Amino acid sequence: MKFITVLTSMAALVAAAPAVEPTKTQSIDKRATNLCGQWDNIKVGSYIIYNNLWGRDQATSGSQCTLVDGITNNLAKWSSTWSWAGGNLHVKSYSNAVLQAPAAR
């Protein structure tokens, strides 16, 4: 019986509560992009960020990924992590950023 009384009281409170308009929130920013394949790339502002695995065949195993975290004050934010085994003294991979400048007139 107590349960029904409590349930009835809660229902009355909910019914008496004023309707609340949902508030508008800011959209979620795009999350960082992880580039892990040969020639994977993404355009960020005026930059193109590349993940280049051109020497991977010199290694016995491994990988490289480039994390592109966006752009701040017109500067691209990116970093790379890598782990390679074998192929000593050989370059396996690198990441790079290319700035696209307007064409000369």
N, CA, C and O atoms as a GROMACS GRO file, in nm:
protein
  420
    1MET      N    1   0.081  -0.119   0.000
    1MET     CA    2   0.000   0.000   0.000
    1MET      C    3   0.086   0.126   0.000
    1MET      O    4   0.058   0.223  -0.071
    2LYS      N    5   0.195   0.123   0.083
    2LYS     CA    6   0.284   0.238   0.086
    2LYS      C    7   0.343   0.263  -0.053
    2LYS      O    8   0.358   0.378  -0.095
    3PHE      N    9   0.377   0.155  -0.122
    3PHE     CA   10   0.437   0.167  -0.255
    3PHE      C   11   0.343   0.241  -0.350
    3PHE      O   12   0.387   0.327  -0.426
    4ILE      N   13   0.215   0.207  -0.347
    4ILE     CA   14   0.118   0.272  -0.435
    4ILE      C   15   0.104   0.420  -0.399
    4ILE      O   16   0.092   0.504  -0.488
    5THR      N   17   0.106   0.452  -0.270
    5THR     CA   18   0.097   0.592  -0.227
    5THR      C   19   0.218   0.670  -0.277
    5THR      O   20   0.204   0.782  -0.327
    6VAL      N   21   0.338   0.613  -0.263
    6VAL     CA   22   0.461   0.679  -0.309
    6VAL      C   23   0.456   0.695  -0.460
    6VAL      O   24   0.490   0.801  -0.513
    7LEU      N   25   0.415   0.592  -0.530
    7LEU     CA   26   0.407   0.597  -0.676
    7LEU      C   27   0.308   0.702  -0.722
    7LEU      O   28   0.334   0.775  -0.818
    8THR      N   29   0.194   0.712  -0.655
    8THR     CA   30   0.094   0.813  -0.690
    8THR      C   31   0.147   0.953  -0.664
    8THR      O   32   0.124   1.043  -0.744
    9SER      N   33   0.218   0.971  -0.552
    9SER     CA   34   0.277   1.102  -0.521
    9SER      C   35   0.380   1.142  -0.625
    9SER      O   36   0.386   1.258  -0.665
   10MET      N   37   0.462   1.049  -0.668
   10MET     CA   38   0.564   1.078  -0.769
   10MET      C   39   0.500   1.114  -0.902
   10MET      O   40   0.546   1.205  -0.971
   11ALA      N   41   0.394   1.044  -0.938
   11ALA     CA   42   0.324   1.073  -1.064
   11ALA      C   43   0.265   1.212  -1.060
   11ALA      O   44   0.266   1.283  -1.161
   12ALA      N   45   0.212   1.253  -0.945
   12ALA     CA   46   0.155   1.387  -0.932
   12ALA      C   47   0.263   1.494  -0.944
   12ALA      O   48   0.239   1.598  -1.006
   13LEU      N   49   0.381   1.470  -0.887
   13LEU     CA   50   0.492   1.565  -0.898
   13LEU      C   51   0.538   1.580  -1.043
   13LEU      O   52   0.562   1.691  -1.089
   14VAL      N   53   0.550   1.470  -1.112
   14VAL     CA   54   0.594   1.474  -1.252
   14VAL      C   55   0.492   1.548  -1.336
   14VAL      O   56   0.529   1.628  -1.422
   15ALA      N   57   0.364   1.523  -1.313
   15ALA     CA   58   0.259   1.589  -1.391
   15ALA      C   59   0.256   1.738  -1.363
   15ALA      O   60   0.222   1.817  -1.452
   16ALA      N   61   0.292   1.780  -1.241
   16ALA     CA   62   0.288   1.921  -1.204
   16ALA      C   63   0.413   1.996  -1.247
   16ALA      O   64   0.414   2.120  -1.248
   17ALA      N   65   0.518   1.926  -1.283
   17ALA     CA   66   0.644   1.992  -1.321
   17ALA      C   67   0.626   2.066  -1.452
   17ALA      O   68   0.565   2.014  -1.545
   18PRO      N   69   0.680   2.188  -1.460
   18PRO     CA   70   0.667   2.264  -1.585
   18PRO      C   71   0.749   2.198  -1.696
   18PRO      O   72   0.854   2.139  -1.672
   19ALA      N   73   0.700   2.210  -1.817
   19ALA     CA   74   0.774   2.157  -1.932
   19ALA      C   75   0.900   2.241  -1.952
   19ALA      O   76   0.894   2.364  -1.947
   20VAL      N   77   1.010   2.177  -1.975
   20VAL     CA   78   1.137   2.247  -1.992
   20VAL      C   79   1.180   2.235  -2.138
   20VAL      O   80   1.186   2.125  -2.193
   21GLU      N   81   1.210   2.347  -2.197
   21GLU     CA   82   1.260   2.347  -2.334
   21GLU      C   83   1.404   2.296  -2.334
   21GLU      O   84   1.483   2.336  -2.248
   22PRO      N   85   1.439   2.210  -2.426
   22PRO     CA   86   1.578   2.165  -2.432
   22PRO      C   87   1.669   2.282  -2.468
   22PRO      O   88   1.632   2.368  -2.549
   23THR      N   89   1.786   2.284  -2.409
   23THR     CA   90   1.881   2.391  -2.440
   23THR      C   91   1.971   2.346  -2.554
   23THR      O   92   2.005   2.228  -2.565
   24LYS      N   93   2.008   2.440  -2.637
   24LYS     CA   94   2.096   2.410  -2.749
   24LYS      C   95   2.240   2.402  -2.698
   24LYS      O   96   2.284   2.488  -2.621
   25THR      N   97   2.310   2.302  -2.740
   25THR     CA   98   2.450   2.288  -2.700
   25THR      C   99   2.539   2.302  -2.822
   25THR      O  100   2.494   2.289  -2.936
   26GLN      N  101   2.665   2.330  -2.796
   26GLN     CA  102   2.759   2.339  -2.907
   26GLN      C  103   2.782   2.200  -2.964
   26GLN      O  104   2.773   2.100  -2.893
   27SER      N  105   2.813   2.196  -3.093
   27SER     CA  106   2.839   2.067  -3.155
   27SER      C  107   2.974   2.014  -3.107
   27SER      O  108   3.063   2.090  -3.070
   28ILE      N  109   2.987   1.885  -3.109
   28ILE     CA  110   3.111   1.821  -3.068
   28ILE      C  111   3.214   1.839  -3.179
   28ILE      O  112   3.184   1.817  -3.296
   29ASP      N  113   3.334   1.880  -3.141
   29ASP     CA  114   3.441   1.894  -3.239
   29ASP      C  115   3.480   1.757  -3.292
   29ASP      O  116   3.468   1.656  -3.223
   30LYS      N  117   3.526   1.756  -3.416
   30LYS     CA  118   3.570   1.631  -3.477
   30LYS      C  119   3.689   1.577  -3.397
   30LYS      O  120   3.779   1.652  -3.359
   31ARG      N  121   3.687   1.451  -3.374
   31ARG     CA  122   3.795   1.388  -3.300
   31ARG      C  123   3.919   1.376  -3.388
   31ARG      O  124   3.913   1.393  -3.510
   32ALA      N  125   4.030   1.346  -3.326
   32ALA     CA  126   4.156   1.329  -3.398
   32ALA      C  127   4.143   1.213  -3.496
   32ALA      O  128   4.063   1.121  -3.477
   33THR      N  129   4.223   1.219  -3.601
   33THR     CA  130   4.224   1.115  -3.704
   33THR      C  131   4.356   1.041  -3.698
   33THR      O  132   4.462   1.104  -3.692
   34ASN      N  133   4.351   0.909  -3.700
   34ASN     CA  134   4.472   0.828  -3.696
   34ASN      C  135   4.498   0.772  -3.835
   34ASN      O  136   4.414   0.701  -3.891
   35LEU      N  137   4.614   0.802  -3.891
   35LEU     CA  138   4.654   0.753  -4.024
   35LEU      C  139   4.756   0.642  -4.004
   35LEU      O  140   4.861   0.665  -3.945
   36CYS      N  141   4.726   0.521  -4.053
   36CYS     CA  142   4.817   0.409  -4.031
   36CYS      C  143   4.857   0.337  -4.160
   36CYS      O  144   4.947   0.253  -4.156
   37GLY      N  145   4.796   0.366  -4.272
   37GLY     CA  146   4.827   0.298  -4.397
   37GLY      C  147   4.925   0.375  -4.483
   37GLY      O  148   4.949   0.494  -4.462
   38GLN      N  149   4.982   0.306  -4.582
   38GLN     CA  150   5.074   0.370  -4.676
   38GLN      C  151   4.999   0.479  -4.753
   38GLN      O  152   4.894   0.453  -4.811
   39TRP      N  153   5.053   0.597  -4.752
   39TRP     CA  154   4.998   0.715  -4.819
   39TRP      C  155   4.866   0.764  -4.762
   39TRP      O  156   4.799   0.846  -4.824
   40ASP      N  157   4.826   0.714  -4.644
   40ASP     CA  158   4.707   0.772  -4.580
   40ASP      C  159   4.733   0.921  -4.563
   40ASP      O  160   4.845   0.961  -4.530
   41ASN      N  161   4.631   1.003  -4.584
   41ASN     CA  162   4.649   1.147  -4.570
   41ASN      C  163   4.516   1.212  -4.537
   41ASN      O  164   4.409   1.154  -4.557
   42ILE      N  165   4.526   1.334  -4.486
   42ILE     CA  166   4.407   1.412  -4.453
   42ILE      C  167   4.440   1.560  -4.471
   42ILE      O  168   4.550   1.605  -4.439
   43LYS      N  169   4.342   1.634  -4.522
   43LYS     CA  170   4.358   1.778  -4.538
   43LYS      C  171   4.310   1.845  -4.410
   43LYS      O  172   4.198   1.819  -4.364
   44VAL      N  173   4.394   1.930  -4.353
   44VAL     CA  174   4.362   2.003  -4.230
   44VAL      C  175   4.398   2.149  -4.256
   44VAL      O  176   4.516   2.184  -4.262
   45GLY      N  177   4.297   2.234  -4.270
   45GLY     CA  178   4.324   2.374  -4.303
   45GLY      C  179   4.393   2.380  -4.438
   45GLY      O  180   4.344   2.325  -4.536
   46SER      N  181   4.507   2.447  -4.443
   46SER     CA  182   4.585   2.458  -4.567
   46SER      C  183   4.690   2.350  -4.579
   46SER      O  184   4.773   2.354  -4.671
   47TYR      N  185   4.690   2.252  -4.490
   47TYR     CA  186   4.792   2.147  -4.488
   47TYR      C  187   4.733   2.014  -4.534
   47TYR      O  188   4.614   1.989  -4.522
   48ILE      N  189   4.821   1.929  -4.588
   48ILE     CA  190   4.789   1.788  -4.607
   48ILE      C  191   4.893   1.712  -4.526
   48ILE      O  192   5.013   1.730  -4.545
   49ILE      N  193   4.846   1.626  -4.434
   49ILE     CA  194   4.934   1.545  -4.351
   49ILE      C  195   4.938   1.404  -4.411
   49ILE      O  196   4.834   1.345  -4.438
   50TYR      N  197   5.060   1.352  -4.431
   50TYR     CA  198   5.080   1.220  -4.492
   50TYR      C  199   5.145   1.123  -4.394
   50TYR      O  200   5.225   1.162  -4.309
   51ASN      N  201   5.108   0.997  -4.406
   51ASN     CA  202   5.176   0.887  -4.337
   51ASN      C  203   5.245   0.807  -4.447
   51ASN      O  204   5.178   0.745  -4.530
   52ASN      N  205   5.379   0.806  -4.448
   52ASN     CA  206   5.454   0.744  -4.557
   52ASN      C  207   5.533   0.624  -4.505
   52ASN      O  208   5.622   0.640  -4.421
   53LEU      N  209   5.501   0.507  -4.554
   53LEU     CA  210   5.565   0.382  -4.510
   53LEU      C  211   5.656   0.326  -4.619
   53LEU      O  212   5.663   0.204  -4.637
   54TRP      N  213   5.724   0.412  -4.692
   54TRP     CA  214   5.794   0.371  -4.813
   54TRP      C  215   5.902   0.266  -4.790
   54TRP      O  216   5.930   0.191  -4.884
   55GLY      N  217   5.963   0.255  -4.674
   55GLY     CA  218   6.068   0.156  -4.650
   55GLY      C  219   6.024   0.040  -4.563
   55GLY      O  220   6.108  -0.032  -4.511
   56ARG      N  221   5.895   0.021  -4.548
   56ARG     CA  222   5.846  -0.083  -4.457
   56ARG      C  223   5.891  -0.223  -4.498
   56ARG      O  224   5.903  -0.311  -4.412
   57ASP      N  225   5.917  -0.245  -4.627
   57ASP     CA  226   5.961  -0.378  -4.672
   57ASP      C  227   6.102  -0.411  -4.624
   57ASP      O  228   6.143  -0.527  -4.632
   58GLN      N  229   6.177  -0.312  -4.575
   58GLN     CA  230   6.310  -0.336  -4.520
   58GLN      C  231   6.303  -0.394  -4.379
   58GLN      O  232   6.402  -0.446  -4.328
   59ALA      N  233   6.187  -0.385  -4.315
   59ALA     CA  234   6.168  -0.434  -4.179
   59ALA      C  235   6.110  -0.575  -4.180
   59ALA      O  236   6.046  -0.616  -4.277
   60THR      N  237   6.134  -0.648  -4.073
   60THR     CA  238   6.073  -0.780  -4.060
   60THR      C  239   5.932  -0.769  -4.002
   60THR      O  240   5.847  -0.855  -4.025
   61SER      N  241   5.908  -0.662  -3.926
   61SER     CA  242   5.774  -0.636  -3.874
   61SER      C  243   5.769  -0.492  -3.823
   61SER      O  244   5.873  -0.428  -3.803
   62GLY      N  245   5.648  -0.444  -3.802
   62GLY     CA  246   5.634  -0.311  -3.744
   62GLY      C  247   5.527  -0.228  -3.810
   62GLY      O  248   5.458  -0.274  -3.901
   63SER      N  249   5.515  -0.105  -3.762
   63SER     CA  250   5.413  -0.015  -3.813
   63SER      C  251   5.445   0.128  -3.772
   63SER      O  252   5.530   0.153  -3.687
   64GLN      N  253   5.375   0.221  -3.836
   64GLN     CA  254   5.377   0.362  -3.797
   64GLN      C  255   5.237   0.416  -3.812
   64GLN      O  256   5.167   0.384  -3.909
   65CYS      N  257   5.194   0.497  -3.717
   65CYS     CA  258   5.067   0.569  -3.726
   65CYS      C  259   5.092   0.716  -3.698
   65CYS      O  260   5.174   0.752  -3.613
   66THR      N  261   5.020   0.800  -3.769
   66THR     CA  262   5.029   0.944  -3.751
   66THR      C  263   4.894   0.994  -3.702
   66THR      O  264   4.792   0.975  -3.768
   67LEU      N  265   4.894   1.058  -3.586
   67LEU     CA  266   4.773   1.111  -3.525
   67LEU      C  267   4.761   1.258  -3.563
   67LEU      O  268   4.848   1.338  -3.529
   68VAL      N  269   4.654   1.293  -3.632
   68VAL     CA  270   4.629   1.432  -3.672
   68VAL      C  271   4.522   1.487  -3.579
   68VAL      O  272   4.409   1.438  -3.576
   69ASP      N  273   4.561   1.590  -3.502
   69ASP     CA  274   4.475   1.641  -3.396
   69ASP      C  275   4.407   1.772  -3.432
   69ASP      O  276   4.346   1.835  -3.345
   70GLY      N  277   4.416   1.815  -3.557
   70GLY     CA  278   4.346   1.936  -3.599
   70GLY      C  279   4.439   2.051  -3.629
   70GLY      O  280   4.556   2.032  -3.662
   71ILE      N  281   4.385   2.171  -3.616
   71ILE     CA  282   4.460   2.291  -3.649
   71ILE      C  283   4.432   2.398  -3.544
   71ILE      O  284   4.317   2.415  -3.502
   72THR      N  285   4.535   2.468  -3.501
   72THR     CA  286   4.523   2.576  -3.404
   72THR      C  287   4.610   2.692  -3.450
   72THR      O  288   4.728   2.673  -3.481
   73ASN      N  289   4.553   2.811  -3.455
   73ASN     CA  290   4.627   2.930  -3.500
   73ASN      C  291   4.695   2.907  -3.634
   73ASN      O  292   4.810   2.948  -3.654
   74ASN      N  293   4.625   2.843  -3.726
   74ASN     CA  294   4.674   2.813  -3.861
   74ASN      C  295   4.793   2.718  -3.862
   74ASN      O  296   4.864   2.711  -3.963
   75LEU      N  297   4.816   2.644  -3.756
   75LEU     CA  298   4.923   2.545  -3.750
   75LEU      C  299   4.862   2.407  -3.729
   75LEU      O  300   4.778   2.388  -3.641
   76ALA      N  301   4.905   2.310  -3.811
   76ALA     CA  302   4.856   2.173  -3.798
   76ALA      C  303   4.918   2.108  -3.675
   76ALA      O  304   5.036   2.128  -3.646
   77LYS      N  305   4.837   2.029  -3.604
   77LYS     CA  306   4.886   1.955  -3.487
   77LYS      C  307   4.884   1.807  -3.522
   77LYS      O  308   4.779   1.749  -3.548
   78TRP      N  309   5.004   1.744  -3.522
   78TRP     CA  310   5.012   1.603  -3.554
   78TRP      C  311   5.135   1.542  -3.487
   78TRP      O  312   5.230   1.612  -3.453
   79SER      N  313   5.131   1.411  -3.470
   79SER     CA  314   5.242   1.338  -3.410
   79SER      C  315   5.243   1.197  -3.467
   79SER      O  316   5.142   1.150  -3.520
   80SER      N  317   5.356   1.130  -3.457
   80SER     CA  318   5.368   0.993  -3.509
   80SER      C  319   5.423   0.901  -3.402
   80SER      O  320   5.507   0.939  -3.320
   81THR      N  321   5.375   0.777  -3.405
   81THR     CA  322   5.432   0.671  -3.322
   81THR      C  323   5.470   0.558  -3.415
   81THR      O  324   5.400   0.530  -3.512
   82TRP      N  325   5.582   0.493  -3.386
   82TRP     CA  326   5.627   0.385  -3.472
   82TRP      C  327   5.700   0.281  -3.391
   82TRP      O  328   5.752   0.308  -3.282
   83SER      N  329   5.704   0.162  -3.446
   83SER     CA  330   5.780   0.052  -3.388
   83SER      C  331   5.818  -0.041  -3.503
   83SER      O  332   5.730  -0.099  -3.568
   84TRP      N  333   5.947  -0.056  -3.528
   84TRP     CA  334   5.995  -0.141  -3.638
   84TRP      C  335   6.099  -0.239  -3.585
   84TRP      O  336   6.175  -0.207  -3.494
   85ALA      N  337   6.101  -0.358  -3.643
   85ALA     CA  338   6.203  -0.458  -3.613
   85ALA      C  339   6.272  -0.496  -3.743
   85ALA      O  340   6.208  -0.504  -3.848
   86GLY      N  341   6.403  -0.520  -3.736
   86GLY     CA  342   6.478  -0.561  -3.854
   86GLY      C  343   6.512  -0.444  -3.945
   86GLY      O  344   6.462  -0.332  -3.927
   87GLY      N  345   6.597  -0.472  -4.043
   87GLY     CA  346   6.633  -0.370  -4.140
   87GLY      C  347   6.714  -0.256  -4.080
   87GLY      O  348   6.690  -0.139  -4.111
   88ASN      N  349   6.810  -0.290  -3.995
   88ASN     CA  350   6.892  -0.186  -3.932
   88ASN      C  351   6.951  -0.092  -4.036
   88ASN      O  352   6.986  -0.134  -4.147
   89LEU      N  353   6.961   0.034  -4.001
   89LEU     CA  354   7.018   0.140  -4.084
   89LEU      C  355   6.933   0.176  -4.206
   89LEU      O  356   6.978   0.249  -4.293
   90HIS      N  357   6.811   0.126  -4.212
   90HIS     CA  358   6.720   0.160  -4.322
   90HIS      C  359   6.603   0.243  -4.268
   90HIS      O  360   6.546   0.210  -4.164
   91VAL      N  361   6.568   0.348  -4.338
   91VAL     CA  362   6.449   0.425  -4.302
   91VAL      C  363   6.327   0.342  -4.341
   91VAL      O  364   6.319   0.291  -4.452
   92LYS      N  365   6.233   0.329  -4.250
   92LYS     CA  366   6.111   0.250  -4.277
   92LYS      C  367   5.993   0.339  -4.311
   92LYS      O  368   5.910   0.306  -4.396
   93SER      N  369   5.985   0.453  -4.242
   93SER     CA  370   5.866   0.536  -4.257
   93SER      C  371   5.894   0.678  -4.207
   93SER      O  372   5.992   0.703  -4.135
   94TYR      N  373   5.807   0.767  -4.247
   94TYR     CA  374   5.809   0.903  -4.193
   94TYR      C  375   5.673   0.965  -4.219
   94TYR      O  376   5.597   0.921  -4.305
   95SER      N  377   5.644   1.068  -4.143
   95SER     CA  378   5.522   1.145  -4.168
   95SER      C  379   5.566   1.285  -4.209
   95SER      O  380   5.674   1.331  -4.173
   96ASN      N  381   5.480   1.352  -4.284
   96ASN     CA  382   5.513   1.489  -4.324
   96ASN      C  383   5.387   1.570  -4.347
   96ASN      O  384   5.279   1.517  -4.370
   97ALA      N  385   5.406   1.702  -4.339
   97ALA     CA  386   5.297   1.796  -4.362
   97ALA      C  387   5.334   1.882  -4.481
   97ALA      O  388   5.446   1.934  -4.488
   98VAL      N  389   5.242   1.898  -4.574
   98VAL     CA  390   5.262   1.981  -4.693
   98VAL      C  391   5.170   2.102  -4.682
   98VAL      O  392   5.049   2.086  -4.666
   99LEU      N  393   5.228   2.221  -4.689
   99LEU     CA  394   5.149   2.344  -4.686
   99LEU      C  395   5.111   2.380  -4.828
   99LEU      O  396   5.197   2.396  -4.914
  100GLN      N  397   4.982   2.392  -4.852
  100GLN     CA  398   4.934   2.430  -4.984
  100GLN      C  399   4.925   2.582  -4.990
  100GLN      O  400   4.841   2.644  -4.925
  101ALA      N  401   5.013   2.641  -5.070
  101ALA     CA  402   5.016   2.787  -5.085
  101ALA      C  403   4.933   2.826  -5.207
  101ALA      O  404   4.919   2.746  -5.300
  102PRO      N  405   4.878   2.946  -5.207
  102PRO     CA  406   4.804   2.992  -5.325
  102PRO      C  407   4.897   3.000  -5.446
  102PRO      O  408   5.017   3.028  -5.431
  103ALA      N  409   4.842   2.977  -5.563
  103ALA     CA  410   4.922   2.981  -5.686
  103ALA      C  411   4.975   3.123  -5.709
  103ALA      O  412   4.907   3.221  -5.682
  104ALA      N  413   5.099   3.130  -5.758
  104ALA     CA  414   5.159   3.261  -5.790
  104ALA      C  415   5.090   3.320  -5.912
  104ALA      O  416   5.044   3.247  -5.999
  105ARG      N  417   5.084   3.451  -5.917
  105ARG     CA  418   5.020   3.518  -6.031
  105ARG      C  419   5.123   3.580  -6.120
  105ARG      O  420   5.088   3.640  -6.222
   0.00000   0.00000   0.00000
